[in-house]
Amino acid sequence: MSILIPQLKNVQESYQINEFSRQELALAMNLNPKSGGFAQKVADSQYYGLITKNPRGKYSLTPLANSLFNSTDKLQRTQILTHVFDNVNLWLYIKRKYSGNVDQLNFWKDLIEIAGLDEQIAKQRSDEIITAYLKDLDFVNNPNIVIPQQYKQNISPEIILKGPHKQYSIVETDQEKIQKINQKSRLKWTFSLTSEVGSIQLEIYDLNTYNMAFALLQTIKNQIENTIGESSNDTNSKGGSKM
């Protein structure tokens, strides 16, 4: 929770809309959208009740998550995080039975009863689960939501070329790839230049269209990066000034 919550806080601060693609969500969380780690974080976020996924495949922060991130009061944050914490059935069971004093010698028996694990696996995972529980419990009681700087640096527009089977990075697309794109375009394959920030799409059917689209989106990308930079400088300036 102490890692996941700041990641989702960065999602809220990175985008002005509360609906994100899988790639946008991963970008703000500083994760690879195709990795198992990202898939697990998404599952955990949904389990905690912090994000939802709509039928169109877009993700949104829940009202619970937004209320947490919009609050600056420590007591209120603890109350909200307690609700998040209690969404995990195993955590709620441990809290009700042990609070912060878990019986480490016999907890594996609880895992057999609650999770249906066999004895060997329950004994192997007992210490790991207790550690995770106590870490989350400590975060609930001492909520310090700080976004690591590397997460913020990772949010910048990426212009990519999407095709039916592959994605080409615009900055890496060479003349040979452009020729292949043009050949497929003549066969009525549709490609789009997409800026993930702003969801701008332009269909490409020939080299001239590609060149115009590239120039246009590169200009937009630079403008967005400048805006992000100015916003970051303003925030740092405000944070550093004292009366």
N, C-alpha and C positions, 0 to 999 in steps of 0.2 A: 504493500500500500504506500509506503514512504517513497517509492520510486514511481509507481503508477500515477499517483495523484498529481505530482508536479508535471508529469508528461501530459496528462489531460488538461491541466491548467494552461499549459503552453498551447494546446489545441485551441482553447477558448480565446487566448490572447492573440493568436496568429491569424485568425480569420474573422471577418466581420459578419459572416453568415453562420447559422447553426446547422449546417448540412455539409457533410464532407465526403469526398470519395475515399476509397481505401488508400489510395496513394497519398492524398492530402493528410489523412489521419496518421499514416506511418511517417510522413515527412516531419510533422510537428512533434511526433513522439521519438524522433531520431532513430527510427528502426527501418529495416528493409521490409517493404510490403509483402515480399514473397517468403519471408523467413518464418520459421516455426515460432520464434520468440515473439514476433508481432502477432501471430495468430493466437498465441496464449494470452498476450496482453489484452487483445480484443475480447477474448472469452472471459477473462477476469473482470474487465470493465463492465461487461454485460451482467456478470454474476453479482457484482457489487451494486448494480443498478445505476451505473454512471453514464452508459451510452446505450443507444438503441439503433437498430438497423431497420430501415423501411423496405417495402417490397421492391423498390427501384435500386436497392443495393447501396443507398446512401446512409451514412452514419450521422447521428445527432447526439449532443450532450443532453442528458435528462434534466428536468427541473431540479432534481436533487443535486446533480453536479453543478449546475449554474448557481444554485443558492449557496453551495459550499464555496465556490470560487469568487462569488460576489461579496461574501462576508469578510469583514476585517476584524470581527470580534472573536477572540480566542474561545470564549465559552460557547458562543453560537456554533463555531466551527467544530468544537468537540461534540456538541449535541448532534450535528449533522453527520459527522464521521462515525458516531456511535450507531446511527441508523444504517450507514453504509456497512460498518463492521458486522452488524447483526443480520445483514442480508446473506452472510455466509453461514450456512446451517451448522457446519462443524465448529466455527468460531463461537456461535451463539451457544451451542451445547457445552463447549469447554468453559465459557464464561459463567454460565449458570451453575456448572458443577464445581469449578475450581477457582473462578475469578483469575487472579494473577498467580496463584500458587498451585501449579499443575503437579500432579503426582508423576514424576518422571519415570519412576521405576515400574509403575503399573499402567501407564497411559496406553501402552500398546493393546491392552485388553479393551479399552474404549474404542480403539480403531477397528478392532474386530467386530465389536457390537454395532458401531455407527456406520462404518464404511464397508463392512463386509470383507475386510482384508484377511488373508490367511495369516497364521501366527508369525511365520518367518518375515514376510513383507511388513507386517505391522511393527515388529521389533526393529527392522531396518529403518523404517521411516519415522519412527516415534520422535526421536530427537529433532529431526529436520522440521517436522510439523509443529512441535512445541516452540522451536525457535521462531518460526514464521508467525505463529500466533502471538507470542510475546512482543515481537517487533511491531506487528500491526496494532496491538493494544497500547504500546508505548506511543505510537504515532497519534492514535486517537486522543490520548491524554495530553500530548504535547505537539499539537499540530503546527508544524513549521513548513509551510508550502513555499519552497524556493525553487525556481526554475533554473536548472543548470545553464550556464552561458552557451554551451555547445548546442543545446536545443534551439536557442534563439538564432544562432548563426546558421543553422540548417534550413531556416525558412527563407527561401528566396525563389523567385520564379524560375521554373525550368521549362524550356521550350523543347518539345520532342516531336518527332514525326511518327505518327501512328499509321500502321498498315494493318491489313487483315490478319497477319501472322506475327509480325515483328514490330519493334519500336527502334527508331534510329535517333540518336541524339543529334540535334541540329548542328552543334559545334563540331561533331565528329563526322558528319555526313560529307563524304568526298564526291568527286565528280563521277566516279564509277557507280556509286550508290544512286546518285541522281539519274544516271542513265537507266539503271534498272527500274527506278521508279517511273520514269517516262515510258519505258516499254510496257510496264504493267498498266499504266494509265491508259495507254492506247487500247488495252483490252478491257477498258471500263472498270478498272480497279479504282476504288476511291480511297484517297489518303487525306489526312488532315494534319495541319500544324496546330498543336494545342499548347496554349499556355495554361499550366495547371492553376496558376493564380489568375482568376478572372474567367476561366473557361472559355477562351476565345478559340474558335475553330475556323479554318479556311480550307476548303477543298482544293486539291492540287491535281491538275490534269496535264501540265506541261512544265518545261523548265522556266519559262517566263513567270508563270504563276508561282512556282516555287521561290524564285528570287524575290518577287514582290512580297510574298507571305513572310519569308525569312526576314527581310528588311523591316517590315511593319512590326512583327512580333519582337524582333530584337530591340526596336525602339521602345515598345511598350515595356519589355522586360527591364530595360535600363531605367525607365521612369519609375517603375514599381520599386526597384532596388534603391533608387535615390530617395523615394518616399519613406521606405523602411529605414534607411540610414538616418534621415532627418528626424523621424519619429524616435529612433533609438537615442540620438544625440539630445533631443529635448528631454526625454525621460531621465537620462544620465545627468543632465544639467539641473533638472528640478531636484533629483535625488541628492545631488552634491551640494546644493545651496542651503545654508542655514541662516536663520534670522538671529 
